Amino acid sequence: MKINKKSISYKIFPRFLGSIDKHNKNIIFQEIIIKKSKKAKVFSKGQRLEYFNFIFKDVIGDQPIDYLEFGVFKGESIKYWSKLNKSPKSRFYGFDTFTGLPEDWKRHPRGTFDTEGNIPKIDDTRVHFIKGLFQETLYDFLRTFSPQSRLVIHLDADLYSSTLFCLAQLDRIFNPGSLILFDEFYDLQNEFSAFYDYIRSHNSKFKIIARIGWSQVAIELQ
Ligand SMILES: C[S@@+](CC[C@H](N)C(=O)[O-])C[C@H]1O[C@@H](n2cnc3c(N)ncnc32)[C@H](O)[C@@H]1O
């Protein structure tokens, strides 16, 4: 009689084993990511602004940018970047539901980071907000948007699904030199997994240029 290995395995382990998943991802993290970060500038916890300043001044060289942020919440980061970069040629776009996370994320239930639909008030005509799920707004945005300056993509959506969707869609506008900033890269099952699945499926080359521990990680595409 033919033994159905898959159904036997499912009978023994009927539940998803997150710890095994994390362990496997950690092997990938150690083998791939650590090697790519040998020359990265390392900042310590609490140095978020110094990290942004380094990317802007030393990496971008105070040039105009096209800054796209996915996961805006109250707009702290996009506000800081728009103040940092004063070039009239720079453009800043912030994407968010403004009703919070569309799925549970770790201990945070769906709806966390809800601003009750309110978009941040930033007195700068270069800053634009696009309200709605990325999965419902990004296609249309990319239909008319073409980069005019170096791309800075800030991915702060926490979730695997949201992050992977953005990376796969943005691939068509990425260039060597495009920068991708992650906010929770240490999260092996979410932002890290999304990044790994993206580079593997799109055969993308990259290096890590700066990081704060392993939470905020700045990547330059090659
Ligand atoms: C950690 S918060 C962003 C914090 C912000 N970048 C800052 O520096 O203050 C994560 C945000 O991602 C948004 N988000 C996650 N997945 C999304 C999706 N698929 N579409 C739209 N917004 C999403 C949530 O609504 C939430 O506001």
Ligand as a Chemical Component Dictionary entry (heavy atoms), coordinates in Angstrom:
data_LIG
# 
_chem_comp.id                   LIG 
_chem_comp.type                 NON-POLYMER 
_chem_comp.pdbx_formal_charge   0 
_chem_comp.three_letter_code    LIG 
# 
loop_
_chem_comp_atom.comp_id 
_chem_comp_atom.atom_id 
_chem_comp_atom.alt_atom_id 
_chem_comp_atom.type_symbol 
_chem_comp_atom.charge 
_chem_comp_atom.model_Cartn_x 
_chem_comp_atom.model_Cartn_y 
_chem_comp_atom.model_Cartn_z 
_chem_comp_atom.pdbx_ordinal 
LIG C1  C1  C 0  4.443  51.114 11.897 1  
LIG S1  S1  S 1  3.188  51.998 11.094 2  
LIG C2  C2  C 0  4.112  53.233 10.188 3  
LIG C3  C3  C 0  4.909  54.224 11.030 4  
LIG C4  C4  C 0  5.504  55.413 10.295 5  
LIG N1  N1  N 0  6.314  55.043 9.145  6  
LIG C5  C5  C 0  6.333  56.300 11.224 7  
LIG O1  O1  O 0  7.554  56.398 11.051 8  
LIG O2  O2  O -1 5.748  56.884 12.137 9  
LIG C6  C6  C 0  2.638  50.834 9.890  10 
LIG C7  C7  C 0  1.571  51.389 8.952  11 
LIG O3  O3  O 0  1.461  50.542 7.813  12 
LIG C8  C8  C 0  0.136  50.635 7.310  13 
LIG N2  N2  N 0  -0.120 49.489 6.423  14 
LIG C9  C9  C 0  0.319  48.211 6.572  15 
LIG N3  N3  N 0  -0.087 47.447 5.537  16 
LIG C10 C10 C 0  -0.778 48.261 4.679  17 
LIG C11 C11 C 0  -1.396 48.060 3.419  18 
LIG N4  N4  N 0  -1.419 46.864 2.820  19 
LIG N5  N5  N 0  -1.978 49.125 2.818  20 
LIG C12 C12 C 0  -1.954 50.356 3.405  21 
LIG N6  N6  N 0  -1.380 50.596 4.616  22 
LIG C13 C13 C 0  -0.782 49.567 5.250  23 
LIG C14 C14 C 0  -0.713 50.688 8.573  24 
LIG O4  O4  O 0  -1.954 51.305 8.347  25 
LIG C15 C15 C 0  0.181  51.473 9.554  26 
LIG O5  O5  O 0  -0.201 52.833 9.637  27 
# 
loop_
_chem_comp_bond.comp_id 
_chem_comp_bond.atom_id_1 
_chem_comp_bond.atom_id_2 
_chem_comp_bond.value_order 
_chem_comp_bond.pdbx_ordinal 
LIG C1  S1  SING 1  
LIG S1  C2  SING 2  
LIG S1  C6  SING 3  
LIG C2  C3  SING 4  
LIG C3  C4  SING 5  
LIG C4  N1  SING 6  
LIG C4  C5  SING 7  
LIG C5  O1  DOUB 8  
LIG C5  O2  SING 9  
LIG C6  C7  SING 10 
LIG C7  O3  SING 11 
LIG C7  C15 SING 12 
LIG O3  C8  SING 13 
LIG C8  N2  SING 14 
LIG C8  C14 SING 15 
LIG N2  C9  SING 16 
LIG N2  C13 SING 17 
LIG C9  N3  DOUB 18 
LIG N3  C10 SING 19 
LIG C10 C11 SING 20 
LIG C10 C13 DOUB 21 
LIG C11 N4  SING 22 
LIG C11 N5  DOUB 23 
LIG N5  C12 SING 24 
LIG C12 N6  DOUB 25 
LIG N6  C13 SING 26 
LIG C14 O4  SING 27 
LIG C14 C15 SING 28 
LIG C15 O5  SING 29 
# 
